[in-house]
Each structure stands twice: as C-alpha cells, then as structure tokens.
Amino acid sequence: MAADPVPRCRLPRSSRLPSRRRYLEIKRQGQRRLCGCLILNWVLLPPGSPPRLGVVTHRRLGGAVARSRARRLLREAFRRHQWDLTQPVDIVLVARTPAACRSFTTVERDYLAGLRRAGLLR
C-alpha cells in the first residue's frame, strides 16, 4: 500500500493561536489584506514553525449560528491549504458581514486570493 503523498490535513489545537494577546500583536505588527468576505492579517514565523490560525467574528455578523458558520468556513479554508503556504505564518482571519451567507467555495476563493496577493501561496 502506497503512502499518501499529502500530509494528513488536520487542524489540531496546536495549529490555533493561543491568546488574545497574540491576536493583538499580529494586528499591530503584522501585515493586512482585505479580500472579499474576510480580512487577512499575518506575521511571518521562523522556518520550521507550524502555521497557526486565529479567527475573529464580530456580533454585527449575525447571531451565534451565523458567526459559528463563518468560523467553520474560514478554519476549513485554512485547513485545506495550510501545506500550500510558502513559509510558516501566524494568520488571523476576520470575517466580514457577507462571510456567513456565502458558500464554502466563495470563502475559499477569497482566502486563496488574499494569500496570493500577500505572496504566501505556492
């Protein structure tokens, strides 16, 4: 049986940003791109570090169901493409108002467009 060429794509807790303090550091020190239904904030990490993700959803996005759906969509886009990043980064994705009512393909397209414009995608 042949080994799977792509690493197993999971998003364990170690791939998530740990604290609000780190979110604020990334917002203050990092770079930022506006891409459709999300805002991409990132800070480059030293080689060998794992990429990490944080997701922010505001109350103006809608009720708890809408905010949770937006978080799931953004996490899934990161999970699917975490191995396509050119170098390790800490990313904070901020969901904008249309994110909760869009399909996964639209959210994924916006996420990938943001990574391409930032030069973070292979």
MOPAC internal coordinates of N, CA, C and O (Angstrom, degrees):
PM7 1SCF
backbone

  N    0.0000 0     0.00 0     0.00 0    0    0    0
  C    1.4489 1     0.00 0     0.00 0    1    0    0
  C    1.5354 1   108.38 1     0.00 0    2    1    0
  O    1.2310 1   120.18 1   -52.02 1    3    2    1
  N    1.3268 1   117.26 1   127.98 1    3    2    1
  C    1.4621 1   122.57 1  -177.18 1    5    3    2
  C    1.5251 1   110.58 1   -77.15 1    6    5    3
  O    1.2310 1   121.77 1   -33.06 1    7    6    5
  N    1.3233 1   114.21 1   146.94 1    7    6    5
  C    1.4637 1   119.55 1   177.94 1    9    7    6
  C    1.5236 1   109.27 1   -75.52 1   10    9    7
  O    1.2310 1   120.80 1   -32.25 1   11   10    9
  N    1.3028 1   116.07 1   147.75 1   11   10    9
  C    1.4518 1   122.16 1   178.90 1   13   11   10
  C    1.5301 1   108.60 1   -69.75 1   14   13   11
  O    1.2310 1   118.92 1   -55.75 1   15   14   13
  N    1.3644 1   119.67 1   124.25 1   15   14   13
  C    1.4620 1   121.04 1  -176.60 1   17   15   14
  C    1.5309 1   113.36 1   -69.86 1   18   17   15
  O    1.2310 1   120.12 1   152.88 1   19   18   17
  N    1.3284 1   117.38 1   -27.12 1   19   18   17
  C    1.4642 1   121.48 1   179.84 1   21   19   18
  C    1.5278 1   108.15 1   -94.73 1   22   21   19
  O    1.2310 1   119.75 1   -47.16 1   23   22   21
  N    1.3362 1   118.09 1   132.84 1   23   22   21
  C    1.4558 1   119.10 1   177.80 1   25   23   22
  C    1.5208 1   110.92 1   -59.42 1   26   25   23
  O    1.2310 1   121.07 1   -27.20 1   27   26   25
  N    1.2940 1   115.55 1   152.80 1   27   26   25
  C    1.4573 1   120.49 1  -179.89 1   29   27   26
  C    1.5288 1   109.33 1   -62.01 1   30   29   27
  O    1.2310 1   120.74 1   -56.04 1   31   30   29
  N    1.2998 1   116.18 1   123.96 1   31   30   29
  C    1.4696 1   121.21 1  -175.54 1   33   31   30
  C    1.5186 1   109.84 1   -90.77 1   34   33   31
  O    1.2310 1   121.50 1   -77.17 1   35   34   33
  N    1.2960 1   114.74 1   102.83 1   35   34   33
  C    1.4606 1   121.13 1   174.94 1   37   35   34
  C    1.5119 1   107.87 1  -129.55 1   38   37   35
  O    1.2310 1   120.77 1   -14.51 1   39   38   37
  N    1.2903 1   116.14 1   165.49 1   39   38   37
  C    1.4602 1   120.28 1   176.24 1   41   39   38
  C    1.5227 1   108.35 1  -127.87 1   42   41   39
  O    1.2310 1   120.64 1  -101.85 1   43   42   41
  N    1.3369 1   116.37 1    78.15 1   43   42   41
  C    1.4578 1   118.99 1   179.98 1   45   43   42
  C    1.5332 1   110.92 1   -72.05 1   46   45   43
  O    1.2310 1   120.63 1   -10.04 1   47   46   45
  N    1.2963 1   116.40 1   169.96 1   47   46   45
  C    1.4738 1   121.17 1   179.91 1   49   47   46
  C    1.5250 1   111.68 1   -58.56 1   50   49   47
  O    1.2310 1   120.12 1   149.90 1   51   50   49
  N    1.3202 1   117.38 1   -30.10 1   51   50   49
  C    1.4640 1   119.77 1  -179.96 1   53   51   50
  C    1.5309 1   111.67 1   -67.43 1   54   53   51
  O    1.2310 1   119.64 1   165.25 1   55   54   53
  N    1.3317 1   118.30 1   -14.75 1   55   54   53
  C    1.4603 1   122.21 1   177.99 1   57   55   54
  C    1.5216 1   112.11 1   -92.17 1   58   57   55
  O    1.2310 1   120.42 1  -175.40 1   59   58   57
  N    1.3184 1   116.80 1     4.60 1   59   58   57
  C    1.4638 1   120.67 1   179.12 1   61   59   58
  C    1.5206 1   109.81 1  -107.85 1   62   61   59
  O    1.2310 1   120.97 1   -30.60 1   63   62   61
  N    1.3035 1   115.75 1   149.40 1   63   62   61
  C    1.4638 1   120.07 1   178.45 1   65   63   62
  C    1.5228 1   109.54 1   -69.29 1   66   65   63
  O    1.2310 1   120.33 1   -41.64 1   67   66   65
  N    1.3245 1   116.98 1   138.36 1   67   66   65
  C    1.4603 1   120.50 1  -170.03 1   69   67   66
  C    1.5205 1   116.71 1   -79.86 1   70   69   67
  O    1.2310 1   119.55 1   147.29 1   71   70   69
  N    1.3295 1   118.46 1   -32.71 1   71   70   69
  C    1.4610 1   117.12 1  -168.99 1   73   71   70
  C    1.5282 1   112.33 1  -146.91 1   74   73   71
  O    1.2310 1   121.54 1   -17.65 1   75   74   73
  N    1.2951 1   114.66 1   162.35 1   75   74   73
  C    1.4609 1   121.93 1   176.55 1   77   75   74
  C    1.5245 1   110.33 1   -61.63 1   78   77   75
  O    1.2310 1   120.67 1   145.26 1   79   78   77
  N    1.3101 1   116.33 1   -34.74 1   79   78   77
  C    1.4656 1   120.99 1   179.54 1   81   79   78
  C    1.5288 1   110.63 1   -58.25 1   82   81   79
  O    1.2310 1   120.29 1   137.37 1   83   82   81
  N    1.3389 1   117.05 1   -42.63 1   83   82   81
  C    1.4663 1   120.77 1   179.58 1   85   83   82
  C    1.5388 1   110.70 1   -67.51 1   86   85   83
  O    1.2310 1   120.21 1   141.64 1   87   86   85
  N    1.3281 1   117.20 1   -38.36 1   87   86   85
  C    1.4658 1   121.00 1   176.47 1   89   87   86
  C    1.5263 1   109.44 1   -57.58 1   90   89   87
  O    1.2310 1   120.67 1   133.39 1   91   90   89
  N    1.3354 1   116.32 1   -46.61 1   91   90   89
  C    1.4617 1   120.65 1  -177.72 1   93   91   90
  C    1.5219 1   111.54 1   -67.19 1   94   93   91
  O    1.2310 1   119.88 1   143.17 1   95   94   93
  N    1.3488 1   117.84 1   -36.83 1   95   94   93
  C    1.4650 1   121.46 1   176.77 1   97   95   94
  C    1.5262 1   110.39 1   -61.62 1   98   97   95
  O    1.2310 1   120.79 1   136.38 1   99   98   97
  N    1.3188 1   116.10 1   -43.62 1   99   98   97
  C    1.4618 1   120.12 1  -179.32 1  101   99   98
  C    1.5185 1   110.33 1   -65.23 1  102  101   99
  O    1.2310 1   120.48 1   139.07 1  103  102  101
  N    1.3151 1   116.70 1   -40.93 1  103  102  101
  C    1.4631 1   120.14 1   178.83 1  105  103  102
  C    1.5271 1   110.87 1   -65.07 1  106  105  103
  O    1.2310 1   120.31 1   140.76 1  107  106  105
  N    1.3181 1   117.01 1   -39.24 1  107  106  105
  C    1.4619 1   121.88 1  -176.33 1  109  107  106
  C    1.5359 1   111.63 1   -78.15 1  110  109  107
  O    1.2310 1   119.69 1   134.73 1  111  110  109
  N    1.3345 1   118.20 1   -45.27 1  111  110  109
  C    1.4578 1   121.54 1  -172.07 1  113  111  110
  C    1.5266 1   113.78 1   -98.28 1  114  113  111
  O    1.2310 1   120.62 1   160.03 1  115  114  113
  N    1.3183 1   116.42 1   -19.97 1  115  114  113
  C    1.4551 1   119.57 1  -172.33 1  117  115  114
  C    1.5104 1   113.88 1   -86.36 1  118  117  115
  O    1.2310 1   122.08 1     8.75 1  119  118  117
  N    1.3168 1   113.62 1  -171.25 1  119  118  117
  C    1.4486 1   121.62 1   178.34 1  121  119  118
  C    1.5201 1   108.81 1  -104.31 1  122  121  119
  O    1.2310 1   121.05 1   -15.68 1  123  122  121
  N    1.3458 1   115.60 1   164.32 1  123  122  121
  C    1.4597 1   119.35 1  -172.41 1  125  123  122
  C    1.5200 1   110.53 1  -142.81 1  126  125  123
  O    1.2310 1   120.91 1   -40.18 1  127  126  125
  N    1.3193 1   115.87 1   139.82 1  127  126  125
  C    1.4644 1   122.74 1   174.76 1  129  127  126
  C    1.5224 1   109.02 1  -136.35 1  130  129  127
  O    1.2310 1   120.95 1   -42.23 1  131  130  129
  N    1.3097 1   115.79 1   137.77 1  131  130  129
  C    1.4554 1   122.41 1   174.99 1  133  131  130
  C    1.5174 1   107.11 1   -98.38 1  134  133  131
  O    1.2310 1   120.13 1   -57.09 1  135  134  133
  N    1.3234 1   117.36 1   122.91 1  135  134  133
  C    1.4661 1   120.55 1  -176.60 1  137  135  134
  C    1.5203 1   110.07 1  -139.08 1  138  137  135
  O    1.2310 1   120.52 1   -84.58 1  139  138  137
  N    1.3064 1   116.61 1    95.42 1  139  138  137
  C    1.4607 1   121.70 1   175.47 1  141  139  138
  C    1.5152 1   113.49 1    60.61 1  142  141  139
  O    1.2310 1   120.99 1    69.25 1  143  142  141
  N    1.3223 1   115.72 1  -110.75 1  143  142  141
  C    1.4632 1   120.36 1  -173.92 1  145  143  142
  C    1.5283 1   112.81 1   -93.85 1  146  145  143
  O    1.2310 1   119.68 1  -167.09 1  147  146  145
  N    1.3372 1   118.22 1    12.91 1  147  146  145
  C    1.4636 1   119.82 1   179.45 1  149  147  146
  C    1.5139 1   111.37 1  -148.99 1  150  149  147
  O    1.2310 1   121.74 1   -18.33 1  151  150  149
  N    1.3133 1   114.27 1   161.67 1  151  150  149
  C    1.4559 1   122.04 1   173.62 1  153  151  150
  C    1.5182 1   106.12 1  -115.81 1  154  153  151
  O    1.2310 1   120.89 1   -52.10 1  155  154  153
  N    1.3328 1   115.90 1   127.90 1  155  154  153
  C    1.4583 1   122.35 1  -177.25 1  157  155  154
  C    1.5247 1   108.71 1  -104.03 1  158  157  155
  O    1.2310 1   120.22 1   -62.33 1  159  158  157
  N    1.3331 1   117.19 1   117.67 1  159  158  157
  C    1.4636 1   123.07 1   174.46 1  161  159  158
  C    1.5171 1   106.64 1  -115.36 1  162  161  159
  O    1.2310 1   119.90 1   -41.95 1  163  162  161
  N    1.3411 1   117.80 1   138.05 1  163  162  161
  C    1.4546 1   118.75 1  -179.78 1  165  163  162
  C    1.5139 1   112.33 1  -151.88 1  166  165  163
  O    1.2310 1   121.88 1   -23.00 1  167  166  165
  N    1.3413 1   114.01 1   157.00 1  167  166  165
  C    1.4564 1   123.78 1   174.30 1  169  167  166
  C    1.5209 1   106.46 1  -134.40 1  170  169  167
  O    1.2310 1   120.72 1   -46.50 1  171  170  169
  N    1.3265 1   116.23 1   133.50 1  171  170  169
  C    1.4579 1   120.54 1   178.54 1  173  171  170
  C    1.5196 1   110.51 1   -72.90 1  174  173  171
  O    1.2310 1   120.55 1   -34.75 1  175  174  173
  N    1.3235 1   116.56 1   145.25 1  175  174  173
  C    1.4583 1   122.88 1   179.83 1  177  175  174
  C    1.5219 1   109.60 1  -114.30 1  178  177  175
  O    1.2310 1   119.67 1   -17.37 1  179  178  177
  N    1.3327 1   118.24 1   162.63 1  179  178  177
  C    1.4662 1   120.24 1   176.72 1  181  179  178
  C    1.5282 1   110.41 1   -65.44 1  182  181  179
  O    1.2310 1   120.37 1   -29.32 1  183  182  181
  N    1.3450 1   116.91 1   150.68 1  183  182  181
  C    1.4661 1   120.18 1   178.75 1  185  183  182
  C    1.5269 1   111.54 1   -56.13 1  186  185  183
  O    1.2310 1   121.19 1   -37.05 1  187  186  185
  N    1.3180 1   115.33 1   142.95 1  187  186  185
  C    1.4654 1   120.73 1  -179.76 1  189  187  186
  C    1.5149 1   114.06 1    95.19 1  190  189  187
  O    1.2310 1   120.20 1   165.77 1  191  190  189
  N    1.3157 1   117.23 1   -14.23 1  191  190  189
  C    1.4652 1   120.44 1   177.71 1  193  191  190
  C    1.5258 1   109.29 1   -79.45 1  194  193  191
  O    1.2310 1   120.11 1   -30.46 1  195  194  193
  N    1.3257 1   117.40 1   149.54 1  195  194  193
  C    1.4614 1   118.36 1   175.90 1  197  195  194
  C    1.5274 1   110.50 1   -79.97 1  198  197  195
  O    1.2310 1   119.74 1   -33.55 1  199  198  197
  N    1.3383 1   118.10 1   146.45 1  199  198  197
  C    1.4636 1   119.30 1   175.16 1  201  199  198
  C    1.5255 1   109.49 1   -69.53 1  202  201  199
  O    1.2310 1   120.59 1   -36.40 1  203  202  201
  N    1.3424 1   116.49 1   143.60 1  203  202  201
  C    1.4717 1   120.36 1  -179.49 1  205  203  202
  C    1.5186 1   109.12 1  -129.06 1  206  205  203
  O    1.2310 1   121.41 1   -24.98 1  207  206  205
  N    1.3251 1   114.92 1   155.02 1  207  206  205
  C    1.4572 1   121.69 1  -175.44 1  209  207  206
  C    1.5165 1   111.30 1  -129.75 1  210  209  207
  O    1.2310 1   121.45 1   -35.40 1  211  210  209
  N    1.3121 1   114.84 1   144.60 1  211  210  209
  C    1.4537 1   122.56 1   169.47 1  213  211  210
  C    1.5206 1   107.69 1  -134.06 1  214  213  211
  O    1.2310 1   120.22 1   -36.83 1  215  214  213
  N    1.3131 1   117.19 1   143.17 1  215  214  213
  C    1.4620 1   121.59 1  -178.74 1  217  215  214
  C    1.5224 1   108.58 1  -124.99 1  218  217  215
  O    1.2310 1   121.00 1   -44.89 1  219  218  217
  N    1.3344 1   115.69 1   135.11 1  219  218  217
  C    1.4605 1   121.91 1   178.96 1  221  219  218
  C    1.5196 1   108.13 1  -120.13 1  222  221  219
  O    1.2310 1   120.82 1   -50.43 1  223  222  221
  N    1.3279 1   116.03 1   129.57 1  223  222  221
  C    1.4625 1   121.27 1   173.75 1  225  223  222
  C    1.5293 1   107.69 1  -128.67 1  226  225  223
  O    1.2310 1   120.99 1   -49.43 1  227  226  225
  N    1.3199 1   115.71 1   130.57 1  227  226  225
  C    1.4579 1   120.79 1  -178.54 1  229  227  226
  C    1.5209 1   110.85 1   -94.10 1  230  229  227
  O    1.2310 1   120.65 1   -19.72 1  231  230  229
  N    1.3078 1   116.36 1   160.28 1  231  230  229
  C    1.4639 1   120.66 1   179.98 1  233  231  230
  C    1.5113 1   113.23 1   -64.22 1  234  233  231
  O    1.2310 1   120.31 1   151.86 1  235  234  233
  N    1.3248 1   117.02 1   -28.14 1  235  234  233
  C    1.4608 1   118.77 1  -179.45 1  237  235  234
  C    1.5278 1   111.43 1   -68.18 1  238  237  235
  O    1.2310 1   120.45 1   169.48 1  239  238  237
  N    1.3183 1   116.74 1   -10.52 1  239  238  237
  C    1.4656 1   122.09 1   177.00 1  241  239  238
  C    1.5184 1   111.05 1   -68.32 1  242  241  239
  O    1.2310 1   120.87 1   151.32 1  243  242  241
  N    1.3258 1   115.94 1   -28.68 1  243  242  241
  C    1.4579 1   120.45 1  -179.88 1  245  243  242
  C    1.5121 1   110.20 1   142.55 1  246  245  243
  O    1.2310 1   121.36 1    16.55 1  247  246  245
  N    1.3263 1   115.01 1  -163.45 1  247  246  245
  C    1.4582 1   120.58 1   179.54 1  249  247  246
  C    1.5264 1   111.79 1   -73.06 1  250  249  247
  O    1.2310 1   121.24 1     3.82 1  251  250  249
  N    1.3209 1   115.24 1  -176.18 1  251  250  249
  C    1.4649 1   121.13 1  -176.91 1  253  251  250
  C    1.5266 1   111.67 1   -60.92 1  254  253  251
  O    1.2310 1   120.29 1   143.19 1  255  254  253
  N    1.3167 1   117.05 1   -36.81 1  255  254  253
  C    1.4678 1   120.63 1  -178.90 1  257  255  254
  C    1.5274 1   110.25 1   -64.69 1  258  257  255
  O    1.2310 1   120.17 1   134.75 1  259  258  257
  N    1.3265 1   117.28 1   -45.25 1  259  258  257
  C    1.4653 1   121.77 1  -179.62 1  261  259  258
  C    1.5286 1   110.95 1   -65.31 1  262  261  259
  O    1.2310 1   120.43 1   138.03 1  263  262  261
  N    1.3349 1   116.79 1   -41.97 1  263  262  261
  C    1.4658 1   120.14 1   179.64 1  265  263  262
  C    1.5204 1   111.11 1   -65.84 1  266  265  263
  O    1.2310 1   120.30 1   138.79 1  267  266  265
  N    1.3210 1   117.04 1   -41.21 1  267  266  265
  C    1.4683 1   120.31 1   179.00 1  269  267  266
  C    1.5224 1   111.08 1   -65.08 1  270  269  267
  O    1.2310 1   120.51 1   139.83 1  271  270  269
  N    1.3170 1   116.64 1   -40.17 1  271  270  269
  C    1.4668 1   119.95 1   178.84 1  273  271  270
  C    1.5217 1   110.53 1   -63.21 1  274  273  271
  O    1.2310 1   120.18 1   137.02 1  275  274  273
  N    1.3316 1   117.27 1   -42.98 1  275  274  273
  C    1.4621 1   120.97 1   178.81 1  277  275  274
  C    1.5288 1   110.65 1   -61.85 1  278  277  275
  O    1.2310 1   120.34 1   137.75 1  279  278  277
  N    1.3360 1   116.95 1   -42.25 1  279  278  277
  C    1.4734 1   120.43 1   177.83 1  281  279  278
  C    1.5222 1   111.23 1   -61.90 1  282  281  279
  O    1.2310 1   120.36 1   135.63 1  283  282  281
  N    1.3242 1   116.91 1   -44.37 1  283  282  281
  C    1.4705 1   120.67 1   179.53 1  285  283  282
  C    1.5231 1   111.57 1   -61.36 1  286  285  283
  O    1.2310 1   120.63 1   136.20 1  287  286  285
  N    1.3325 1   116.41 1   -43.80 1  287  286  285
  C    1.4631 1   120.13 1  -179.49 1  289  287  286
  C    1.5252 1   111.44 1   -62.96 1  290  289  287
  O    1.2310 1   120.31 1   135.92 1  291  290  289
  N    1.3313 1   117.01 1   -44.08 1  291  290  289
  C    1.4595 1   120.81 1  -178.93 1  293  291  290
  C    1.5319 1   111.32 1   -67.85 1  294  293  291
  O    1.2310 1   120.23 1   138.94 1  295  294  293
  N    1.3338 1   117.16 1   -41.06 1  295  294  293
  C    1.4655 1   120.38 1   177.45 1  297  295  294
  C    1.5233 1   111.43 1   -62.31 1  298  297  295
  O    1.2310 1   120.87 1   138.51 1  299  298  297
  N    1.3222 1   115.93 1   -41.49 1  299  298  297
  C    1.4621 1   120.15 1  -179.05 1  301  299  298
  C    1.5277 1   111.09 1   -65.65 1  302  301  299
  O    1.2310 1   119.77 1   140.01 1  303  302  301
  N    1.3268 1   118.04 1   -39.99 1  303  302  301
  C    1.4634 1   121.08 1   177.20 1  305  303  302
  C    1.5306 1   109.95 1   -61.19 1  306  305  303
  O    1.2310 1   120.23 1   136.52 1  307  306  305
  N    1.3287 1   117.16 1   -43.48 1  307  306  305
  C    1.4677 1   120.74 1   177.50 1  309  307  306
  C    1.5222 1   110.26 1   -64.63 1  310  309  307
  O    1.2310 1   120.37 1   134.26 1  311  310  309
  N    1.3167 1   116.91 1   -45.74 1  311  310  309
  C    1.4684 1   121.12 1  -177.07 1  313  311  310
  C    1.5239 1   111.21 1   -58.23 1  314  313  311
  O    1.2310 1   120.58 1   136.20 1  315  314  313
  N    1.3319 1   116.49 1   -43.80 1  315  314  313
  C    1.4687 1   120.19 1  -177.36 1  317  315  314
  C    1.5195 1   113.25 1   -68.47 1  318  317  315
  O    1.2310 1   120.25 1   153.08 1  319  318  317
  N    1.3155 1   117.12 1   -26.92 1  319  318  317
  C    1.4637 1   119.94 1  -173.02 1  321  319  318
  C    1.5227 1   113.52 1  -118.92 1  322  321  319
  O    1.2310 1   119.63 1  -165.23 1  323  322  321
  N    1.3154 1   118.31 1    14.77 1  323  322  321
  C    1.4627 1   120.06 1  -178.60 1  325  323  322
  C    1.5241 1   112.44 1   -64.35 1  326  325  323
  O    1.2310 1   119.82 1   153.84 1  327  326  325
  N    1.3269 1   117.94 1   -26.16 1  327  326  325
  C    1.4685 1   121.02 1  -179.15 1  329  327  326
  C    1.5167 1   111.42 1   -86.86 1  330  329  327
  O    1.2310 1   119.45 1   174.29 1  331  330  329
  N    1.3294 1   118.66 1    -5.71 1  331  330  329
  C    1.4589 1   122.46 1   179.54 1  333  331  330
  C    1.5240 1   112.45 1   -92.98 1  334  333  331
  O    1.2310 1   119.87 1   179.97 1  335  334  333
  N    1.3205 1   117.85 1    -0.03 1  335  334  333
  C    1.4633 1   121.23 1  -179.43 1  337  335  334
  C    1.5250 1   109.93 1   -73.31 1  338  337  335
  O    1.2310 1   120.40 1   -37.14 1  339  338  337
  N    1.3335 1   116.85 1   142.86 1  339  338  337
  C    1.4570 1   120.91 1  -178.89 1  341  339  338
  C    1.5231 1   112.35 1   -72.02 1  342  341  339
  O    1.2310 1   120.10 1   150.21 1  343  342  341
  N    1.3194 1   117.42 1   -29.79 1  343  342  341
  C    1.4606 1   122.00 1   179.16 1  345  343  342
  C    1.5218 1   108.94 1  -153.93 1  346  345  343
  O    1.2310 1   119.99 1   -18.05 1  347  346  345
  N    1.3353 1   117.62 1   161.95 1  347  346  345
  C    1.4648 1   120.04 1  -178.78 1  349  347  346
  C    1.5335 1   111.63 1   -65.59 1  350  349  347
  O    1.2310 1   121.09 1   -41.80 1  351  350  349
  N    1.3208 1   115.52 1   138.20 1  351  350  349
  C    1.4650 1   121.62 1   179.59 1  353  351  350
  C    1.5175 1   109.87 1  -143.46 1  354  353  351
  O    1.2310 1   121.15 1   -24.80 1  355  354  353
  N    1.3149 1   115.40 1   155.20 1  355  354  353
  C    1.4575 1   122.27 1   165.50 1  357  355  354
  C    1.5213 1   105.16 1   -99.59 1  358  357  355
  O    1.2310 1   120.49 1   -57.15 1  359  358  357
  N    1.3200 1   116.67 1   122.85 1  359  358  357
  C    1.4635 1   121.80 1  -176.51 1  361  359  358
  C    1.5222 1   109.41 1  -117.29 1  362  361  359
  O    1.2310 1   120.95 1   -44.86 1  363  362  361
  N    1.3180 1   115.79 1   135.14 1  363  362  361
  C    1.4578 1   121.61 1   169.89 1  365  363  362
  C    1.5201 1   106.60 1  -117.93 1  366  365  363
  O    1.2310 1   120.89 1   -59.79 1  367  366  365
  N    1.3241 1   115.90 1   120.21 1  367  366  365
  C    1.4496 1   122.04 1   177.44 1  369  367  366
  C    1.5229 1   108.93 1  -102.96 1  370  369  367
  O    1.2310 1   120.70 1   -53.14 1  371  370  369
  N    1.3113 1   116.27 1   126.86 1  371  370  369
  C    1.4594 1   121.79 1   177.81 1  373  371  370
  C    1.5203 1   107.23 1  -107.82 1  374  373  371
  O    1.2310 1   120.41 1   -61.37 1  375  374  373
  N    1.3245 1   116.82 1   118.63 1  375  374  373
  C    1.4664 1   121.40 1  -179.79 1  377  375  374
  C    1.5221 1   109.37 1   -75.25 1  378  377  375
  O    1.2310 1   121.08 1   -47.75 1  379  378  377
  N    1.3208 1   115.54 1   132.25 1  379  378  377
  C    1.4546 1   120.71 1   175.14 1  381  379  378
  C    1.5217 1   109.06 1   -96.84 1  382  381  379
  O    1.2310 1   119.80 1   -10.73 1  383  382  381
  N    1.2990 1   117.99 1   169.27 1  383  382  381
  C    1.4591 1   123.62 1  -172.33 1  385  383  382
  C    1.5261 1   114.70 1   -48.48 1  386  385  383
  O    1.2310 1   118.40 1   133.69 1  387  386  385
  N    1.3335 1   120.66 1   -46.31 1  387  386  385
  C    1.4641 1   117.60 1  -176.69 1  389  387  386
  C    1.5306 1   115.22 1   -73.45 1  390  389  387
  O    1.2310 1   119.23 1   172.58 1  391  390  389
  N    1.3236 1   119.08 1    -7.42 1  391  390  389
  C    1.4708 1   121.28 1  -174.08 1  393  391  390
  C    1.5198 1   112.75 1   -62.45 1  394  393  391
  O    1.2310 1   119.73 1   143.18 1  395  394  393
  N    1.3051 1   118.12 1   -36.82 1  395  394  393
  C    1.4628 1   120.86 1  -174.57 1  397  395  394
  C    1.5197 1   112.93 1   -70.02 1  398  397  395
  O    1.2310 1   119.99 1   153.10 1  399  398  397
  N    1.3272 1   117.63 1   -26.90 1  399  398  397
  C    1.4615 1   119.14 1  -176.33 1  401  399  398
  C    1.5233 1   112.63 1  -104.34 1  402  401  399
  O    1.2310 1   119.82 1  -170.96 1  403  402  401
  N    1.3175 1   117.96 1     9.04 1  403  402  401
  C    1.4574 1   120.97 1   179.17 1  405  403  402
  C    1.5181 1   111.18 1   -96.19 1  406  405  403
  O    1.2310 1   121.30 1   -18.63 1  407  406  405
  N    1.3243 1   115.12 1   161.37 1  407  406  405
  C    1.4596 1   120.18 1   177.65 1  409  407  406
  C    1.5294 1   109.50 1   -79.12 1  410  409  407
  O    1.2310 1   121.12 1   -15.48 1  411  410  409
  N    1.3281 1   115.47 1   164.52 1  411  410  409
  C    1.4579 1   119.33 1  -179.96 1  413  411  410
  C    1.5215 1   111.00 1   -61.90 1  414  413  411
  O    1.2310 1   119.74 1   141.53 1  415  414  413
  N    1.3246 1   118.10 1   -38.47 1  415  414  413
  C    1.4671 1   120.22 1  -178.38 1  417  415  414
  C    1.5206 1   111.55 1   -61.98 1  418  417  415
  O    1.2310 1   120.26 1   141.63 1  419  418  417
  N    1.3176 1   117.11 1   -38.37 1  419  418  417
  C    1.4623 1   120.67 1   178.77 1  421  419  418
  C    1.5271 1   110.95 1   -67.70 1  422  421  419
  O    1.2310 1   120.56 1   135.65 1  423  422  421
  N    1.3242 1   116.53 1   -44.35 1  423  422  421
  C    1.4697 1   120.65 1   179.04 1  425  423  422
  C    1.5243 1   109.67 1   -63.68 1  426  425  423
  O    1.2310 1   120.32 1   136.77 1  427  426  425
  N    1.3210 1   117.00 1   -43.23 1  427  426  425
  C    1.4688 1   121.28 1   179.52 1  429  427  426
  C    1.5319 1   110.58 1   -63.35 1  430  429  427
  O    1.2310 1   120.27 1   138.73 1  431  430  429
  N    1.3249 1   117.10 1   -41.27 1  431  430  429
  C    1.4655 1   120.99 1   178.94 1  433  431  430
  C    1.5302 1   110.73 1   -62.25 1  434  433  431
  O    1.2310 1   120.08 1   136.64 1  435  434  433
  N    1.3383 1   117.46 1   -43.36 1  435  434  433
  C    1.4706 1   121.00 1   177.83 1  437  435  434
  C    1.5281 1   110.97 1   -63.96 1  438  437  435
  O    1.2310 1   120.52 1   138.44 1  439  438  437
  N    1.3241 1   116.62 1   -41.56 1  439  438  437
  C    1.4704 1   121.26 1   179.40 1  441  439  438
  C    1.5328 1   110.50 1   -61.89 1  442  441  439
  O    1.2310 1   120.42 1   132.09 1  443  442  441
  N    1.3258 1   116.81 1   -47.91 1  443  442  441
  C    1.4652 1   120.71 1  -178.85 1  445  443  442
  C    1.5271 1   111.05 1   -66.41 1  446  445  443
  O    1.2310 1   120.02 1   143.09 1  447  446  445
  N    1.3249 1   117.56 1   -36.91 1  447  446  445
  C    1.4721 1   120.60 1   177.46 1  449  447  446
  C    1.5262 1   109.99 1   -62.91 1  450  449  447
  O    1.2310 1   120.38 1   138.83 1  451  450  449
  N    1.3253 1   116.88 1   -41.17 1  451  450  449
  C    1.4676 1   120.45 1   177.64 1  453  451  450
  C    1.5168 1   112.13 1   -63.62 1  454  453  451
  O    1.2310 1   120.39 1   137.07 1  455  454  453
  N    1.3360 1   116.86 1   -42.93 1  455  454  453
  C    1.4651 1   120.59 1   178.09 1  457  455  454
  C    1.5226 1   111.29 1   -63.64 1  458  457  455
  O    1.2310 1   120.35 1   139.12 1  459  458  457
  N    1.3438 1   116.94 1   -40.88 1  459  458  457
  C    1.4696 1   120.66 1   178.88 1  461  459  458
  C    1.5176 1   110.98 1   -62.47 1  462  461  459
  O    1.2310 1   120.67 1   132.81 1  463  462  461
  N    1.3422 1   116.33 1   -47.19 1  463  462  461
  C    1.4774 1   119.67 1  -179.27 1  465  463  462
  C    1.5221 1   111.47 1   -64.47 1  466  465  463
  O    1.2310 1   120.47 1   150.90 1  467  466  465
  N    1.3353 1   116.71 1   -29.10 1  467  466  465
  C    1.4622 1   120.95 1   179.50 1  469  467  466
  C    1.5234 1   111.83 1   -82.11 1  470  469  467
  O    1.2310 1   120.49 1   168.61 1  471  470  469
  N    1.3379 1   116.66 1   -11.39 1  471  470  469
  C    1.4695 1   120.17 1  -179.02 1  473  471  470
  C    1.5199 1   112.14 1    78.19 1  474  473  471
  O    1.2310 1   119.83 1  -156.25 1  475  474  473
  N    1.3143 1   117.93 1    23.75 1  475  474  473
  C    1.4541 1   121.39 1  -176.93 1  477  475  474
  C    1.5309 1   113.35 1  -101.58 1  478  477  475
  O    1.2310 1   120.31 1   176.15 1  479  478  477
  N    1.3332 1   117.01 1    -3.85 1  479  478  477
  C    1.4613 1   120.73 1  -175.18 1  481  479  478
  C    1.5234 1   109.52 1  -107.85 1  482  481  479
  O    1.2310 1   120.91 1   -42.57 1  483  482  481
  N    1.3350 1   115.87 1   137.43 1  483  482  481
  C    1.4728 1   120.21 1   177.52 1  485  483  482
  C    1.5039 1   110.69 1   -68.54 1  486  485  483
  O    1.2310 1   120.10 1   180.00 1  487  486  485

